Amino acid sequence: MDYLDSYHFLKKIVNYEDHKIRIDDKLSMYNFSFHSENGYILTGEDSYHCRSHDCSFKDANESRYEYSRLDYFLDSRDSRIDENLNFRYHVFTPVSQNPVREVVIYLNGFNEKYWTKHFNWARKIADDTGKTVILFPVAFHMNRAPLQWSDPHTMYKVSEERKIKFPDIISSTLSNAAISTRLNAKPQRYFWSGLQAYYDVIQLVDQIKNGEHPLIPSDVSFDFFAYSIGNLLAQVLLMTNHNGYFDHSRLALFCGGSVFNRMSPVSKFILDSEANVALYSYVVEHIESHLKKDARLRHYLGEDHPEGLNLLSMINYKQMLGHRERLFRKLSDRILAIALTHDTVIPPYEVMNTLQGINRDIPIPVKVFDYPYPYSHEEPFPASAKIREPVDQMFRKTFDCFSEFLG
């Protein structure tokens, strides 16, 4: 079965409701429900309490964006959005691995609503490595969202209004209108949704290590595969190494690995230009000012929270350079990155600049592939019959590298 056949096969048989789905004689997929215990950190509350350090904060509530009659429904309290708190994740497990011994945690990209390609990629990793793959829909940038935020008719209207409000806007579409509007209003959501994503992964790993998972025993080892912005989360997880869980974990990075301010996320599938300007202004250009004014943000991105400090180190290439490079040097034999020549969102040279350091003396391998068909960051393997053979060849070439590394 080639890439295209597998893609359409999975699109037909996979759903989010059945507990177990038999993929074939060698592989099954399970759907599990997850309740996040970390929604308390998200914007929307009047006051906050850090459970680790027993200290309280008020919400800074910084927003200069005026919602209209059309997009007012996007002004939701993040901490009260059910999709942020309750969702499904997917486990691909080979029949041969019983009981489960080795797990690859798979972290997805930015603003993704359609999962068939990730099911296909997860299937390939599980088949080739013989390891169980947990496909976990991270909260980073609110990939989990109410259905209304994905309604084409509604979001088309929101996008058209943004074009009127911002006449010079670039790449405003129905696909990115919701996330663009919300990040335009409160760019600090980047940090809080990123931290929730980190804590959610740790919560899952804690459950497994405590023997509380119905399928996966406590004595498993963990590796990571990540795509796009999921790479940044995976890097923070390895850099922080909570409870020593990831002492020996390997990380396979695809289409990512650079710090935030070396990415270019303006795309009809990711962010429009106005949201990108607001986000860049907040998290890069004026972050020092915001940290001075916002005690809660300063606490969670400071030394009391190594995960927050490491997240902050992945924002600006020139800031915390020594800290970041020391950690990558220690992890250098456990990371592999594959970047794409014509990736305009996270270009290969920026992946190298971050992972291999300012002097290019950190020995993290970065492979650069150039596929012989039109591709993009968002769609490296188009599910098109016209180019099915080269897509299948490049998919196998790419994931054979990852599977050999993770195997």
N, C-alpha and C positions, 0 to 999 in steps of 0.2 A: 504494500500500500504506500503510494508516494504522498508527498506533503499535501497536495490538493485533495486527494481521496480521503486522507485521514482528517483533514480539516472539515470536509462536508459530512463525514461519518460522525465525528464528534458533535458537530452542530446539530445533527439529527437526534442523537441518542442521549446527549447529556442534558440534565436539568438540575435545578437547585433544590428540588423537593424530596426526591427519593433518597433514602439513607444510603443505599448501595446500588451502584450501576456497574454491571459487568461490561468492561470494555472489550475484552477478548479472553482467550484461554489463559493468558499470562498476567493480565492486569485488571484490577477493579478500582473504581473511584467511589469514595465515600463523601457524603455531605454532612458536616457537623455544624451545630449552632454554637455561636460564641457570644457571650455577654461581656462587654468591656466594663471593667471596673475603673476605668481611667477617664471617663467622660467628665469627671469633676474638674479636670484641668482646662477644659475648653472654654472659650468666651461665651458670655451670656449670663453669668451669675453676678450678683452684686458684691459678693465677698467670697474669698477662697481660703482654704486651709491646707498647708503642706503637711501631709501625714508623716513624712520622714523626719521633719525637724520641728514639728509642733509650733508653727508660726502662721499667722493669718495676714491676709492682704485684701485690699479693696480692688475692684476691677478698674483699670485705667480707662477703659471704654473709649479709646481714641477712634474717632470716625468723623470724616468731613464729607462723606458721601450722602447725597440726598436721594433717597429712594422715591420712585414715582408711583403713580397708581398702577402701572403695569408690572413693576418689579418689586413691589413692597413685600410680596410673599417670600422673597429671598432673604429678607431681614429677620432670620430666625435665630433663636438662641442655640448655638452649636451644642451646648451641653444638654439640651432638651430634645434634640433630633434623634428619633428612635433608631434610624439607620446608623448613626454614630455609635450606638450602644449595643445594638443587637443585629447580628448578620451571620452569614454562612461562610464557611471556608471549606476547601476541597482537598481531599487526600487521595493521591494515586499510589496504590501499593501493589507491588508484584506478588503474585501468588507464591513464588519461590521464597519470599522473605517472610517466613512465619516461624517464630515471632519477628516483629520488626526490630532491626538492630541499628540501622543507619537511616538518617533522615536528611533530606535537603529541604530547607525552608526557602520558598520561592516568593519573592517580593515584586509586585507589579509596578507599573508606571503611573504617570500623571494623568488625572482626569479620564480614566478609562472606564467605559461602560459596557464594552463587549468583550467577552472572555474566550471566545473560541480559539483564537490564536494561542492564548496562554494554556488552554487545555491541551492543545497540540504540542506545544513546547514541553509542558510538564510530562506528557506521555512519552516523549522521546527521551527525556532525562531518566525517567523511571525505567523504561525498557532497556536503555543502554547501560546504566549503572547498576541496575538491580536494587536501587535504594527507593525508599518511600519518599514521595514528594508532597509537601504541604504547600498548597497554593493559597496564600493568605492575603486577602484584599485589604491592604494597609490603608489607614485613614489619611495618610499624607495627601494634602490638597483635596480632601473630601471626595475620594472616589466612591464612597458610600453616601448616597444622597436620596432624598425623597423622589418618588416617581415623577412628580410634577416638574422637577428640575430637568427632566429629560424629555418632557413632552415636546415634540417638534414644533407644533403650532404655537404653543406658548413661548418657547424659547426663541423662535423666529421673531416674534414681536419684540421680545426683550432686546435681541440683537439689533433690530432695526432702530429701536429707540436709542440704543447706545451710539449708533452711527449719527443720529441727529444731535445727541448731547455732545458728542466728541467728533466734530466734522473731519478731523485728520486721523481718525482711528484706522488701524490696520488689523486685518484678520479677525474681525468680529463676525462670529457665526452662531448658529443655533447650537452647535456642539460645545462651544466654550462660553456662551453667554452667562450661564449661572455661576460658574466658578470665577469668571472674570469680574462679574458684578460684586461678588462677595469678597474677593481679594482686593478689589478696588476700594471697597468700603473699609475693610479692616485687614490690612496686609499682615498684621501680627498673627492672623490665623495660620500663616505659614509655620511659625514656631510652635504654636499650641497643637495644631493637627499633627505636626511632625513628632512632637513629644508624646502625644497620645499613641501614635503609631509605634513608637519605640516601646512604650509601656505595654501595649497590647501584645507585641511579640514576646516580651519578657513574661507577661502573664501566661501566655500559651506554653512557653518553655517551662515555667514554674509548675504548671499543671502536670505536664509530662513528667518532670523530674520528681514530683511528689506522688507519682503513681496514680493520678486522677484521670488519665485519658483512657477511654474505653478500648482503643485500638493499639496505642503506642506505649510500650513499657518504659519504665523509668531509666533503664540503663542504656538508652540509645545515645549515639553521637550525632552532632549536628554539623551540616555544611550549609552554605547559602548559594542560591542563584538569584540574581537581581537584574532588573531591566529598567532603563531610564532613571527616573527619580528614585525608584526603589533601590538603586545602587547607593545613593547617599545614605539612606536609612540603614542598609546592610553594613556600610562602612562604619557608621556610628556604633552599631551593635558590636562589631569586632573591636573597634577602638576602645570601647568601654569595658567589654568582657565581664558583664554582670555575673557575680558569684563564680567566676572562672568557668562558666558554662562553655565558652568558646575558645578554650586554651589551644585546641588543635583544629579548630574549624577552618575550612577552606571557603573562599569566596570567589565565585565566578561572576564577573561584571560584563553585562552586554549593553552596548549603546549608552554608556555612562561611566562615571567615576571622577568627574571633575568637580571642583567646588562650585557653589551656586552662581557666583558672579562671572563665571566663565561659560555659563549656559546661555542659550538664546531661545527662550520658550515661546516667542511670538509665532503662533501657528493657528490655523483654523480649528485644529483638534486640541490645542493646549490652552493658550491664553491670548487675548487680544492685546494690542500695544498699550492701551491705557492702563490696564491691570498690571502689565509688566512694569511700566514706569512707576506706578504706585508701590508695587512690591519691591522693586530695586531701590527706590528712594528710602523705604522704611528699613529693609533688612541689610542694606549695604551702606548707602550714603549717610544715613542719619541714625544708625543703630546706636552709636555712643550716646546721643542725645536721648533716645528713647529708653535706654538702659538707666540713665540718670533719673528720669521722670517716673519710670514704672518699676516699683520695688519688686513686684511679683516676677516680672520678666528678668530683672537683674538677679533675683535669687535662683530661678530655674536655669539660667544660662551661666551661672557662676560656679565656683569651685565646690560648693556644697552638693552640686548635681553634676558629676562627671559626664553623664550622657548629654546634658545641656551644653556644657563647655565644649564637648567634642562636636556637637551639632553646630555651635557657633564657629568653631574652627573650620568648618566646611562651607562657610558663607563667602568669605572674601579671601582671594588668593594671597594678598599681601599681608593679611592679618593672621596672627598666631601661626606663622609659617614654621617656626622651629618646633612648636608643640605638635603640629600635624605631621611634619616630616619625621620626627622621632618615632611616632607611632607607626607610620607606614613602613619605616625601615625595619621595625620589629616584626611586622606582618608580611614582609616582602616575599617570603617563600610560600605564603599561603593565599596569594591573590593572583588571579589571571583576568585580564581584561581583553575583550574583543570590541574594537571600534570600527566604524564604517567610514570610508573615505568621504562620501558625500552626505554625511550626517551634519546638517546645519544647526541642529538643536544643541547637541553636545559633540563638537568636532574632535577628531582623534588627537590633534596636537594639544588640546586642552586636557584631555584625559591623561596624556603623557606628562604634561606640566604638573598636574596635581599628584599623580601616583609616583612618578619617577623623580620628582623634586626639582627645585630651581636649578640645580646643577646636573640634573639627569643622572644622578649617581645612586638612586634607589633601585635595586634590581627587580622591580615588579614588571613582568612581561606584559607588554601591550601589543597585541596583534591587530593589524589594520587590514581589513578586507574591503574589496571593491567588487560588488556584484555586477554581473554582465546584463543587467536589466534595470529599468527605472525603479528606484526604491527610495524610501525616506526613513527618517528616525522613527516615525510613528508606524510605518508599515515596511519593515525590512524584507518580509516574505509575502508579497501580494498573492492572494488566493485567486489567481487568474489563469484560466485555461490556456490563454495565448502564450504564457511564459512558464508553463507548468514544469518543464524539464529543467531549465536553469535554476528556477526557484528551488526545486527539490534537491538539486546538486549542491547549491549554496547552503541550504538549510542543513543538509547532512554534513557538509564540510564544517560549518560553524559549530553545530551541536556535537559532532564527534570530538572536536577540541574540548568543549566544555565537559563532556561525559568522561573523556580520558582523564581530565584534571580532577574531576569530582569522584571518579570511580575508585 
